Amino acid sequence: MKTVGIIGGFGPESTAKFQLAIVDLCAAQKQRTRPPILMWNTPIPMKIEEDLILKGKSADKFLPFLLSAAKRLETAGSDFLVLPCNTLHVFINEIRSAVSIPVLNIVDETAISLKENRVDKIGLIGTKLTIKSNMHTNKLRSLGIDTILPSKKVQKRIDMIIHNILNQKNIVKTKKELENIATTFKARDIDHILLACTDLQLCFKNIPGITIHDTMKVLAQAAVREIIGDNH
């Protein structure tokens, strides 16, 4: 089995759930041992995190932390790395250049999953920077999948929702807000939604008539594929 290194802390609760998802997926595949996992909870200053989520700014300030995390995990013995955060994949090339081990790409893995599931149109929910970067939009377009974006007004609500989830504020209200946002996509005749923020799955519940595609689940499945390899 290969050892996965998780660049975590964006946010911590999602990272913990991601790690458990890997453990559960390996158990479901009848593995005789627990998966080897290394995880670094990146000590990012909360002010920088807040600026990124609410204002779409200060992304460059994350880079030194990401590169340090990647190198720590490589030195510790990771065979490959994962970053369970969509937004920070704007730095995927820089991270890959900083280490000599593979780094899985949540955008590529998600696109493959959607194509395999024959999705041709999907609503996209993520941070302001994720949307602005077009990381998912461009990749999905190349595969013939249309992405429908939220309005600017709705995007502001989404950014606040993600901020609240990271800080564990107004969770009951947040769950209801997410449900309302999902129904706005349904009203536009969109029955698939991509959670392009791994924190959203903490509060997003099933909604009748809408299929939710969770990027965190997709990345966890990809990580297990690499961990097990030829032993499966």
N, C-alpha and C positions, 0 to 999 in steps of 0.2 A: 504494500500500500504506500502511496505517496503522502507526504505531509503537506497540508495546506497551511499557508500563512494568511491570517485575516488582518488587513489594515482596518482597524475598527475605531469606534468612538463617535461615529457620525449618524445617529446618536447611539449612546451606550446600550439602551434597551433594545434597539433594533439589532445591534451587533450580537447581543446575547441570544436573541431569538434566532438569528441567522446561524449561530453556532449550534443551537439545539436542533434546528432544522436539518443540518448536516448529519448530526448524530441519529436523528429519527429516520432519515432517508437511508442511511447505511444499515440500520437495524431492519428496516422494511425489506432490504435486499439480502437478508439472511447472512450478513457478515459475521464471522466468528470473533472478531475483535472490534473494539471501539475505534473510530477513525482518529488518526493522529492529527491534532490541530494545535497550531500556535497562533496566538492572538495578541496584538498590541493595541491597547486602548489609547489612542492618540490624545495627548493633553492639550487640546486646542483651546485657546482663550475664548470664553463665551461671547465676548464683545465682537470678535471676528466672526464667529458663527452667526450671531444676530445680524450683523451687517450683510452677510451673504444671503441669508434666508429672506430678510425683510426688504433689503435694498438691492440685492443682486450685485453687491460690491465687495471688495477686499478678497476676492478669490485668490489672487496671487500670494496672499499672506498664508494660505494653506500649504503651498507647495513645499517649503522647507520641512514642514511636519510630515508630509506624505513621503518625501524622499527619505527622511530619517527613519520612518516606520518601515518602509520597504527594505532598507539596508539592514535594520535590526532583525527583521524576520528572516531575511536571507542568511545572515550570519548565524542565527539561531538554529538553522537547519531546515527551513522550508524548501520544498521541492517546487512549489509554485505559489503565486499570490492571488488573492481576490480582494476587491474593494467594494463592500456592500453599500455603496452610495452612488447614485446616478450622477448627481451634480458634479462631483469631483472627478468624474471620468473625462472632464475637459483636460485633465493632466495625464491621461493614460499613456501618452507617448513619452512624456518626461519620466514617469515612473518606470516604464519598460526600459528606458535608456539608463536608468540608475542601477539596475540589477542585471544579473546574468541568468536569472531563472524566468520561466514564463509568467505572464500576468494575464489572467482571463479578463475579457471585456464584457461587461454587463449589457452594453448596447448590442454587440454582435450576437450574444447568446439569446437576447430577447427577440431580436429580429428572426433568428432561426426558428425559435419556438412559435412565433406568430405565423410564420410561413408554413410550418408543419401543421398548424391548426387551421390553415386556410382562411385566415383573417384577411379581409381586403380593405377594411376601413375601421379606424379605432380612435376613440377620444383619448387625449393625452393629458395626464395630470402630473405635475411636477413643480419644482421650484422655478422661480423666474429665470435663473441662469440656465437651468436645463432646457427650458423652452427657448430662450434666446439663442443658445448655442446651436440649436437644430440638430443635436447629436442623434436623437432618435428619428426625427423627421427626415433627415437626409438619408439615413440608413434604410428606413422603411420604404421611402420613395424609390430607392434603387431596386427594391424587391417588388414594386408595384402595390405597396400598401399605403393608402391615404391616411394621414393623421389630421384629426380635427382638434384645434386648440381652443382653450377657454378664452373668453373675452378678457380685456384688460381689467375690468371690474371684478370678474370672477377670479382672475389670477391673483389679485390683491388679497382676496379672501383665502385662497389656497395657501399663499405665503404665510398668512397669519395662523392658519390652521397648523401648518408644519411647525411653526415657531412654538405654538401652544403644546403640540405633542412632545417636542424636544424638552420642553420645560414642565411638562405634566400639568398644564393649566387648562381649566374649563373642558375637561375631557368629555363629559356628557353632552355639552353644547357642541363640541367639536364633531362628535359622531353624527349628530343631527345635521350639522352644516355639510359634512361630506355627503350625506345621503341626499341633501337638497341639490348639491352640485352635480351629483351623478344623474339626478332626474332631469337636469337641464340638458345633459347630453342625450338622454332618452327622448326628450322632446324634439331633438334635432335628428331623430331617426338613427341614432347611433346606439348599437346594442353591445359594443365591446369597449372597455375602458382599460387603458394601460396605467398602472400605478408606477410612474417613473420617479418615484421617491420611496426608498425602502422604509421610511418611517410611517408612511400612510397606512400600511397594512395593520399597524397597531390599533387603528380606530375604524377601519373600513369594514363594514359588514355586508353580507350578501344582499343584493337588491334584485327582486323579481324582474326578469326580462333583460338583465344586464350581465354579461360575462366579464368577470374581473381577471385581468392578467397581471400578476404580481412579479415585478422584476426581482425581488428578493428571493422568491421561490425558484425562479428560473436560474438565478446565479447559484443557489444552493444545489440544485440538481446538476448543474455543470461542474461544480466543485466535487460532488460525489462521483461523477463520471471519471474525473481525473484521479481522485483518491484511489478508487477501486481499480481502474485501468484494466489490464488483462486478467486480473484476479477474479473479475465478475463472471 
